[in-house]
Each structure stands twice: as C-alpha cells, then as structure tokens.
Amino acid sequence: MVKTLNTDFPVEHCEDNINIIYVESLKKVYKDLYHASTNGEKSVLKAIEEGDDFIVASTQLTIEGTTSKHLARIEEGKSPRVCLDDSLYGIIEEKEKADAEKVIAEKKAATEAKTEAVKNLLVNAIDEQAKAVQIKAKLDFEKVLKESKKKVRASQKKSKAIKAKVEKKAEVVVEKAKQELEQVEEQIAETSKYVQQQVMEELKYNPEKGNSDFQADMKKLKTEITQGVEAMFREESRRTAIKIESMSGGGGGGGDLKQTNINTADIAELSASATFSPLISSNHTAIEKLILSGTSGYDVTGAFEGKDPGAGNVWTSTGGIAYTSADVNSVKTFSLDPVIQPNTDNPYWSVPTPEPHTGVGLFGGAYLPNQPLAKSPIFVFDSVDNDTFEDGSNVTTTGRISLSGASYGDQLRVRFDLIVIPQVTNTTVTPMLWYKNATPAGVVKYSFELPTQPVFYGQGTVGKEHLSRVEISAWIANEEDVHALVYPAVKADNPCIFKPNSMMATILR
C-alpha cells in the first residue's frame, strides 16, 4: 500500500514507467486547480500539465515510511489504486521479499522444533513400552526354560525312550520361541513405516500450497526425517537378525538342549520388541507390500497429443506430426494429452483388477517404484512448459516424464515406440529425451539433448511407415535430476512425419 492524496491506495506495477494514480473523481474547479476525491477524502491538486481525462501533478508519495515528492499522472477510474514505475515499485517488492523470508525462516524453525519433538516422543514411547514388557517377557521365558531344563534333568534317570521324548519336547518349546522371534523383524519394519507416517502427519506437509521456497525446505526436512527413522529401524532389524541367528547356534537347531546356545536375556529383549505391534494401524498395508519398498517400477502411456479421438484415440493413416524443412536439425518435443489419456491408457484386461488409470498411466500406478510414504506418478499429463527450450522461442510442451519418485542412484530407462515416415531418401532420425535439470523450486539450471542411437532410412523408405522402438537411459545423481523436466523428443536431418505411439518409462533402483 502507498499513501497519497490523504488516503491509502492498492499498489500495482506500471510497465511503461509512468507513475499513475487512479482516483474516484477528478474535477476542475479553477484554472489549473482540480479536486480529487477518493474514499470520501478530497485533495486539491495543481496541474502542471493537462491532457484528455488526466492531469500531471506533483504529489507526495509515502512508500514504506519514506515520503517524497513525485510527478504523477492522475486519472479517473473505478478502482482507486496507484500504478508505480520500476524504481518505486522495487522498494515495495524488496520489503515484501524481506518480510516473506522472515516468515519462512520462522516457520522453518518452528517446524524443525516441532518435528524433533514428535520424533523424540515416538521413540520414547516405543522405548517405554519395550521396557515395560521386557521384564514380563524375560520372566515368562526364564520360567519356560527352567521347566524345560528341569524335565530334561529328570529324564536323565528314565529310560532312553522317555529321555528322547522329553528332549524332543524341549526342542519343540525352543523352536517355537525361535519362530516367534523371527516375526520381530517384520514387526520392526511395519513399525518403521507407521512412525514415518505419524511424523509426516504431524508436519502437515502440503506441496501444493504455500511459498515455493518454504515448501522446498519442508520437503528436504521431510526427507531427512524419513531417512533418520528408516536408519533407526534398519539398525534394529540388523541386531534382531544377529540375535535370532545366535539362538540357532549358527543354523540347524535341534539336538541337545544344552547345545542350542540360547541366551535368555537376548530372547527377553527380542520378545519385548513385539510391543511395537500396538503402534501399527489396523488398516496398515500388508508386510509383503512393505518388503517391496525400495524396488524398481514403471508405467506406460500412449496419450500423445495429435491422436484422433474420433478414430479411437489412435493415429489415422493421414495423421501425424509434421517435421518440416524449418525443423531440420532441431529438437522437436512431443506433447501428451490429458483429455484422451483415459481412453488411450485404458486397461484391456480384467484379471488382476485394473487400478484407476485416469491421470496416471496404463497400469494405474500399480507398478510404480515403492517409496516409504507415497508413490509418485512417472507421467504428468497436464503440465505446461511455455518455454520448452529456455531460449525465449515460446515453444510449448504439454505433459512430461516426472522423476519425483526417483532416488539418488536410480536409473531412468525410456522405451519409445515411434512411427517414422521419411519424406526424403537418406534421412537420419535420432530419438531422444529433452532433459532440463531443475531446482526444487522449478528453476531450470541446464537444458540438453539426451539422444539414443540414430536410425537411417535409405532407398525405398520414403512415404512408408517404419516403427522405431528405441531405449534411452539416464542416471539420477542429485537433487536437480530428481526435479528434472523430461520430454520425449526427436531430431532429423530431413523433413519427416512422426507418429509417437507409446512410451514406457522405468525407474531402476
């Protein structure tokens, strides 16, 4: 807001670098004197210059507490406001930026403190539960072990057959305990995922809302917390496996009870780990799905822009994307179409039951790479990039491949099914990906071609359809790769007609 003419005005930027003040009324009263009225307040203005429906006057502008005189064009308008030039508007922008940065810093500090408190609360709750049950578990198991040993000792005085029978019973008791302990690792894994969910719920993270810089910071914080929780439970699982292995005497089991190498304290400690289970939600995913976290995944789409909805969302014999003489030796990207996507990617099978595929891909996200908290689609169909080549040419590409579900060290592999119709003999076509590394805030850092092996079309190929099924790969090494904008594309040294048919994108982990 800027104060002038005794009142406050909403502020806008003025591209022609002229200070303009819009008032509700402007009336000439005497020679070069005018009355301006806004929000019931009146001011007397002396016109330095007069024009059609406006005057130029010297007026005081108060901007962020600083008052100075400026020349301004004053016009009548419905909505009272001030339109400032670059220099004056820049003062307001800097103040707003500083205020926003201060708010972001305060929110980040508060969120970090809250997150640490939540994390500590959850870990402490687990520890307290484990301690409470550990005592009972230890006592219970020691009782079982004591009774087993007592029966074995008593059997020593009996016949060989009775002795063997008692020892067999003791083995059964120990083996049952071992089997129960082998379930602890699964319980730990489930609890890990539950704890992560609780922490994230407490954070209330929403990537679709709020300041982009703040959201990027929160996303980074979320990753750090998730990795920390995962590491904690991964270490616990490792210790559990070691203890279970020691119980079996290095494998095998069976034999004399004295040779089973059982440590009652270890068993009690492991048994106490079962107290994690009350923390697991009743509607939690099955352990089999949990084990899959960290695996590779893929999806498929055929929703390329240009396919004819009237022909069943396929390429017609006369259709296609023209690559003209003006395009020769330059990159051409292929857009996706969110309108035809539900039909082009419609599952054709009934078993297994297809997942909802609209806005996702042919497999409905069923085979996407697993992640600790949520799955991220590989294809984004409704994104719009108005400057695809970052050169000011304003070439627009709709839809893209998204790597937001990838992790550092993953590999992207794209199988691109492309129909090529050469228009000139001896044409070389290079399928590729147009790759744009970007920051979490969406700022593009690098743009480049990622080509695969060129395909040559010689004599007898002109005017005929040729299916080119190529694979293109890329590594994901850093943050800018994960947030990269990736588009299917092509380059040729002669005019062609292209019909991009389908695309399978795989994240290899």
PEPE-V186509 format. One record per backbone hydrogen bond with DSSP energy under -0.5 kcal/mol. NH is the residue of the N-H (numbers start at 1). CO is the residue of the C=O. E is the energy in kcal/mol with one decimal. If there is no record, write none. Layout:
nh=(NH & NH)
co=(CO & CO)
e=(E & E)
This chain:
nh=(2 & 3 & 4 & 4 & 7 & 9 & 10 & 12 & 14 & 15 & 17 & 20 & 20 & 21 & 22 & 23 & 24 & 25 & 27 & 29 & 30 & 33 & 34 & 35 & 36 & 36 & 37 & 38 & 41 & 43 & 45 & 45 & 47 & 47 & 48 & 49 & 51 & 53 & 54 & 55 & 56 & 57 & 57 & 58 & 59 & 59 & 61 & 62 & 63 & 63 & 64 & 66 & 67 & 68 & 70 & 72 & 73 & 74 & 74 & 75 & 75 & 76 & 77 & 80 & 81 & 82 & 83 & 84 & 84 & 89 & 90 & 91 & 91 & 92 & 93 & 94 & 95 & 96 & 97 & 98 & 99 & 100 & 101 & 102 & 103 & 104 & 105 & 106 & 107 & 108 & 109 & 110 & 111 & 112 & 113 & 114 & 115 & 116 & 117 & 118 & 119 & 120 & 121 & 122 & 123 & 124 & 125 & 126 & 127 & 128 & 129 & 130 & 131 & 132 & 133 & 134 & 135 & 136 & 137 & 138 & 139 & 140 & 141 & 142 & 143 & 144 & 145 & 146 & 147 & 148 & 149 & 150 & 151 & 152 & 153 & 154 & 155 & 156 & 156 & 157 & 158 & 163 & 164 & 165 & 166 & 167 & 168 & 169 & 170 & 171 & 172 & 173 & 174 & 175 & 176 & 177 & 178 & 179 & 180 & 181 & 182 & 183 & 183 & 184 & 187 & 188 & 189 & 190 & 191 & 192 & 193 & 194 & 195 & 196 & 197 & 198 & 199 & 200 & 201 & 202 & 203 & 204 & 205 & 209 & 215 & 216 & 217 & 218 & 219 & 220 & 221 & 222 & 223 & 224 & 225 & 226 & 227 & 228 & 229 & 230 & 231 & 232 & 233 & 234 & 235 & 236 & 237 & 238 & 239 & 240 & 241 & 242 & 243 & 244 & 245 & 246 & 247 & 248 & 249 & 250 & 253 & 253 & 259 & 260 & 264 & 267 & 268 & 269 & 270 & 271 & 272 & 273 & 273 & 274 & 275 & 276 & 277 & 278 & 279 & 280 & 284 & 289 & 290 & 291 & 292 & 292 & 293 & 294 & 295 & 297 & 298 & 299 & 301 & 304 & 305 & 307 & 308 & 309 & 311 & 312 & 313 & 314 & 319 & 321 & 322 & 323 & 324 & 327 & 328 & 329 & 330 & 332 & 334 & 336 & 337 & 338 & 341 & 342 & 343 & 344 & 345 & 346 & 360 & 361 & 362 & 364 & 366 & 368 & 370 & 380 & 381 & 385 & 386 & 388 & 388 & 390 & 397 & 399 & 400 & 401 & 402 & 403 & 406 & 409 & 410 & 411 & 412 & 413 & 414 & 415 & 416 & 416 & 417 & 417 & 418 & 418 & 419 & 420 & 420 & 421 & 422 & 423 & 426 & 427 & 429 & 429 & 430 & 431 & 432 & 433 & 434 & 435 & 435 & 436 & 437 & 438 & 439 & 442 & 444 & 445 & 446 & 448 & 450 & 452 & 455 & 457 & 458 & 461 & 463 & 464 & 466 & 468 & 468 & 469 & 470 & 470 & 472 & 474 & 476 & 477 & 481 & 482 & 483 & 484 & 485 & 486 & 486 & 487 & 489 & 490 & 491 & 493 & 496 & 497 & 498 & 499 & 501 & 502 & 503 & 504 & 505 & 505 & 506 & 507 & 508 & 508)
co=(9 & 62 & 2 & 7 & 4 & 2 & 80 & 82 & 84 & 13 & 14 & 18 & 83 & 73 & 81 & 75 & 37 & 37 & 35 & 33 & 33 & 30 & 45 & 27 & 34 & 43 & 25 & 41 & 38 & 36 & 34 & 43 & 32 & 45 & 56 & 56 & 54 & 51 & 51 & 74 & 49 & 55 & 72 & 46 & 57 & 70 & 68 & 3 & 61 & 66 & 62 & 63 & 65 & 61 & 59 & 57 & 19 & 55 & 72 & 21 & 73 & 53 & 23 & 78 & 22 & 10 & 20 & 12 & 82 & 85 & 86 & 87 & 88 & 88 & 89 & 90 & 91 & 92 & 93 & 94 & 95 & 96 & 97 & 98 & 99 & 100 & 101 & 102 & 103 & 104 & 105 & 106 & 107 & 108 & 109 & 110 & 111 & 112 & 113 & 114 & 115 & 116 & 117 & 118 & 119 & 120 & 121 & 122 & 123 & 124 & 125 & 126 & 127 & 128 & 129 & 130 & 131 & 132 & 133 & 134 & 135 & 136 & 137 & 138 & 139 & 140 & 141 & 142 & 143 & 144 & 145 & 146 & 147 & 148 & 149 & 150 & 151 & 152 & 153 & 154 & 155 & 159 & 160 & 161 & 162 & 163 & 164 & 165 & 166 & 167 & 168 & 169 & 170 & 171 & 172 & 173 & 174 & 175 & 176 & 177 & 178 & 179 & 180 & 181 & 183 & 184 & 185 & 186 & 187 & 188 & 189 & 190 & 191 & 192 & 193 & 194 & 195 & 196 & 197 & 198 & 199 & 200 & 200 & 206 & 211 & 212 & 213 & 214 & 215 & 216 & 217 & 218 & 219 & 220 & 221 & 222 & 223 & 224 & 225 & 226 & 227 & 228 & 229 & 230 & 231 & 232 & 233 & 234 & 235 & 236 & 237 & 238 & 239 & 240 & 241 & 242 & 243 & 244 & 246 & 245 & 248 & 251 & 256 & 257 & 262 & 263 & 264 & 265 & 266 & 267 & 268 & 269 & 270 & 271 & 272 & 273 & 274 & 275 & 276 & 277 & 281 & 286 & 286 & 287 & 288 & 289 & 290 & 370 & 292 & 507 & 367 & 505 & 503 & 302 & 335 & 304 & 314 & 307 & 308 & 309 & 308 & 308 & 316 & 498 & 320 & 496 & 322 & 324 & 324 & 492 & 327 & 490 & 488 & 398 & 303 & 336 & 337 & 338 & 340 & 340 & 341 & 343 & 357 & 357 & 300 & 361 & 363 & 365 & 295 & 400 & 379 & 397 & 384 & 385 & 395 & 387 & 385 & 383 & 380 & 486 & 378 & 484 & 403 & 476 & 407 & 508 & 474 & 506 & 472 & 504 & 414 & 470 & 415 & 502 & 416 & 468 & 499 & 418 & 466 & 497 & 420 & 495 & 457 & 457 & 427 & 455 & 491 & 429 & 489 & 450 & 487 & 433 & 448 & 485 & 446 & 480 & 443 & 439 & 442 & 437 & 437 & 435 & 433 & 431 & 429 & 427 & 456 & 458 & 422 & 461 & 420 & 418 & 466 & 467 & 416 & 468 & 414 & 412 & 410 & 475 & 478 & 478 & 479 & 481 & 436 & 401 & 484 & 434 & 432 & 332 & 430 & 428 & 323 & 421 & 321 & 419 & 417 & 417 & 301 & 415 & 299 & 503 & 413 & 297 & 411 & 506)
e=(-1.8 & -1.7 & -0.5 & -2.5 & -1.8 & -2.3 & -0.7 & -2.4 & -2.6 & -0.6 & -1.4 & -0.7 & -2.9 & -2.7 & -2.8 & -2.8 & -0.9 & -1.4 & -2.8 & -2.4 & -1.4 & -3.6 & -2.6 & -3.6 & -0.5 & -2.8 & -1.9 & -2.5 & -2.3 & -2.5 & -2.9 & -0.5 & -3.2 & -0.6 & -3.5 & -1.4 & -2.7 & -0.6 & -0.9 & -1.6 & -3.2 & -0.5 & -2.4 & -0.6 & -0.6 & -2.7 & -2.8 & -2.3 & -0.7 & -2.9 & -0.5 & -1.9 & -0.5 & -1.9 & -2.7 & -2.4 & -3.0 & -3.1 & -0.6 & -2.3 & -0.5 & -0.7 & -2.9 & -0.7 & -1.0 & -3.1 & -3.6 & -2.3 & -0.7 & -2.7 & -2.1 & -0.8 & -0.6 & -1.0 & -2.3 & -2.4 & -1.8 & -2.7 & -2.6 & -2.4 & -2.5 & -2.5 & -2.6 & -1.9 & -2.2 & -2.7 & -2.5 & -2.3 & -2.7 & -2.7 & -2.4 & -2.3 & -2.7 & -2.7 & -2.2 & -2.4 & -3.0 & -2.4 & -1.9 & -2.5 & -2.8 & -2.5 & -2.4 & -2.3 & -2.4 & -2.8 & -2.1 & -2.1 & -2.4 & -2.6 & -2.1 & -2.6 & -2.5 & -2.2 & -2.0 & -2.1 & -1.2 & -0.7 & -3.2 & -2.8 & -2.3 & -2.8 & -2.6 & -2.6 & -1.9 & -2.0 & -3.1 & -2.5 & -2.4 & -2.4 & -2.6 & -2.3 & -2.2 & -2.1 & -2.7 & -2.2 & -1.8 & -0.9 & -0.7 & -1.1 & -1.7 & -2.7 & -2.4 & -2.0 & -2.6 & -2.5 & -2.2 & -1.9 & -2.2 & -2.2 & -2.0 & -2.1 & -2.3 & -2.9 & -2.4 & -1.9 & -2.4 & -2.5 & -2.1 & -2.0 & -1.6 & -0.6 & -1.0 & -1.4 & -2.0 & -2.7 & -2.1 & -2.4 & -2.5 & -2.3 & -1.7 & -2.2 & -3.0 & -2.2 & -2.2 & -2.4 & -2.4 & -2.5 & -2.3 & -1.9 & -1.6 & -1.2 & -0.8 & -1.6 & -2.7 & -2.1 & -2.1 & -2.4 & -2.2 & -2.1 & -2.3 & -2.8 & -2.0 & -2.2 & -2.4 & -2.5 & -2.7 & -2.1 & -2.6 & -2.5 & -2.5 & -1.9 & -2.1 & -2.5 & -2.2 & -1.6 & -2.4 & -2.0 & -2.3 & -2.2 & -2.4 & -2.0 & -2.2 & -2.5 & -2.3 & -2.2 & -1.5 & -1.1 & -1.2 & -1.7 & -1.0 & -1.2 & -2.0 & -1.2 & -0.6 & -2.3 & -2.6 & -2.3 & -2.7 & -3.0 & -2.0 & -0.9 & -0.7 & -1.5 & -2.1 & -2.0 & -1.5 & -0.5 & -2.0 & -1.8 & -1.4 & -0.6 & -1.7 & -2.3 & -0.7 & -0.6 & -1.9 & -0.9 & -1.6 & -1.9 & -2.3 & -1.7 & -2.3 & -2.0 & -2.5 & -1.5 & -2.2 & -0.7 & -1.3 & -1.3 & -1.8 & -0.9 & -0.9 & -3.2 & -0.6 & -3.0 & -0.7 & -1.2 & -0.8 & -3.4 & -2.0 & -2.5 & -2.5 & -3.2 & -2.5 & -0.5 & -1.2 & -0.5 & -1.3 & -2.6 & -2.5 & -1.2 & -2.3 & -1.4 & -3.3 & -1.7 & -2.2 & -1.3 & -0.5 & -2.5 & -0.5 & -2.4 & -0.6 & -0.5 & -2.9 & -1.6 & -1.9 & -2.6 & -2.4 & -3.2 & -3.8 & -0.6 & -1.9 & -3.4 & -2.3 & -2.3 & -3.4 & -2.5 & -3.3 & -2.8 & -0.6 & -2.6 & -0.6 & -2.4 & -0.8 & -2.8 & -1.9 & -0.5 & -3.0 & -2.4 & -0.5 & -1.7 & -0.8 & -2.3 & -0.5 & -2.9 & -3.4 & -0.6 & -2.4 & -1.7 & -3.0 & -0.7 & -2.6 & -2.0 & -1.6 & -1.7 & -2.0 & -2.3 & -0.6 & -2.9 & -1.0 & -2.4 & -2.1 & -2.1 & -3.3 & -3.1 & -0.6 & -1.3 & -3.0 & -1.8 & -1.9 & -3.3 & -0.6 & -0.6 & -1.9 & -0.7 & -2.4 & -2.4 & -2.3 & -0.6 & -0.6 & -1.8 & -1.5 & -1.6 & -2.6 & -1.3 & -0.6 & -2.2 & -2.7 & -1.6 & -1.1 & -1.4 & -1.9 & -1.7 & -2.5 & -2.5 & -2.6 & -1.2 & -2.4 & -2.4 & -2.0 & -0.5 & -2.8 & -3.1 & -3.1 & -0.6)
